[in-house]
Amino acid sequence: MAGRTFRPSDWAERLAGAMSCFRPGGARGGIGAYIGYSPLCVPRVINGIKCVIVNEELKKLEPMAWDFVMNFARDNELQVAEACLLPEPSAAMAKKTPD
């Protein structure tokens, strides 16, 4: 890839969608089911760069799903980085001023 933008443009959403059934507690069916991404594999844009955040819990929950994601990244020459993401500060905390 050599720094080029990966195509198709919705690749992150497609990959995360393929992983949507891998959830803590397993996939839900019936009336409790809903469409959405797994909390273990979510698409994001960080500093203007499209990415997929994959929680290492996926490796424990379903090793084959983890291998699929890692092989996808390798086969498509995508950068992989280990990271610890912090939650966004709430609006209330952002507006709070020191006493």
C-alpha positions in Angstrom: 0.0 0.0 0.0 3.0 2.3 0.6 0.8 5.0 2.3 -2.0 5.0 -0.2 -5.6 5.1 0.9 -7.1 1.7 1.1 -10.1 1.0 -1.1 -13.1 0.5 -1.1 -13.8 3.6 1.0 -16.1 1.6 3.3 -13.6 -1.2 4.1 -13.6 -0.5 7.8 -17.4 -0.7 8.1 -17.4 -3.9 6.0 -14.7 -5.6 8.1 -16.4 -4.6 11.4 -19.8 -5.7 10.0 -18.3 -9.1 9.2 -17.2 -9.3 12.9 -20.5 -8.1 14.3 -21.7 -11.5 15.6 -18.6 -11.9 17.8 -19.7 -10.4 21.0 -19.1 -11.0 24.7 -21.9 -13.4 25.7 -22.3 -14.6 22.1 -24.6 -13.5 19.3 -28.2 -12.7 20.2 -31.2 -13.9 18.2 -34.9 -13.2 18.2 -36.4 -10.1 19.7 -33.2 -9.2 21.6 -31.2 -9.0 18.4 -30.2 -5.8 16.8 -28.0 -4.6 14.0 -24.8 -3.1 15.1 -21.1 -3.6 15.5 -19.5 -5.8 18.0 -17.9 -3.9 20.8 -14.8 -6.0 20.1 -14.4 -4.7 16.5 -15.5 -1.2 15.6 -14.7 1.2 12.8 -13.4 4.6 13.7 -11.7 7.6 12.2 -8.7 8.8 14.3 -6.8 11.9 13.3 -8.5 11.7 9.9 -7.4 8.1 9.2 -10.0 5.4 8.8 -9.3 2.4 11.0 -10.8 -0.6 12.9 -10.3 -1.0 16.6 -10.1 -4.7 17.5 -10.1 -5.6 21.2 -7.7 -8.4 22.1 -10.7 -10.1 23.9 -11.7 -11.2 20.4 -8.6 -13.4 20.3 -9.8 -15.2 23.5 -13.4 -15.3 22.5 -12.9 -16.6 18.9 -9.3 -17.1 17.8 -10.4 -17.8 14.1 -12.1 -14.4 14.0 -9.0 -12.7 15.4 -6.8 -14.6 12.8 -9.2 -13.4 10.0 -8.8 -9.8 11.0 -5.1 -10.0 11.4 -4.7 -11.9 8.1 -6.9 -9.2 6.4 -4.6 -6.5 7.6 -1.5 -8.4 6.6 -2.8 -9.4 3.1 -3.8 -5.8 2.4 -0.6 -4.3 3.9 -2.5 -2.3 6.5 -0.7 -0.9 9.4 -1.3 -2.6 12.7 -0.6 -0.9 16.0 -1.1 -1.9 19.6 -2.8 0.8 21.5 -4.7 1.7 24.6 -7.6 4.0 23.9 -9.0 6.3 26.6 -12.7 7.3 26.6 -13.5 10.7 25.5 -14.0 13.1 28.4 -17.6 14.0 29.0 -18.9 17.4 28.0 -19.5 18.1 31.7 -15.9 17.3 32.5 -14.6 19.3 29.6 -16.5 22.5 30.8 -15.5 22.1 34.4 -13.0 24.7 35.5 -10.5 24.3 38.4 -11.5 25.9 41.7 
